[in-house]
């Protein structure tokens, strides 16, 4: 969460405000949170992931969306994932059809201000999405990707990637991406 909540709102009030706003805000349990601008590394990682995933899913019946498309997790939560992937027909809600419902994969690039939320409460809500198969956290301060994959018994397993020569394997969408491609042109602090 990037800023302090403005006030308690209904879902409809949030959507009315959000559709007219110049800047994006997420919504959680009646509170609206303005999203702050990201760092150069954050933007670069988003772009690299979106490109690599888009190329990897070409011809597979899936579509990738960037951080400007709103995702409705539940009536109490709306987010803007850094990258999301839908396989099959995108399901959307609302009269304006501007709330995605059925992501198979969600990527979040971790920021110091959002890391705890992305790992905790946001992931707790994301796990309620029946279509979600992989939740992938990307560190912007070091080469590190954490992939949570839903198992048939509805449990989640973690795979931790930390070397540029490793491949992030996303079986749910049939894509493998070298970490060095995701971290291409990302300036990391010295180890």
Secondary structure, DSSP 8 states (H G I E B T S, - for coil): --S----B--HHHHHHHHHH-SS-EEEETTEEEE-----HHHHHHHHHHHHHHHHHHTTTTEEEE-TTS-EEEETTEEE--SEEEEESS--EETTTT-EE---SEEEEEE-TTTHHHHHTHHHHHHTT-TT--EEEEEESSSS-EEEEEE-TTS-EEEEEE-STT-EEEEGGGTEEEEHHHHTTT------
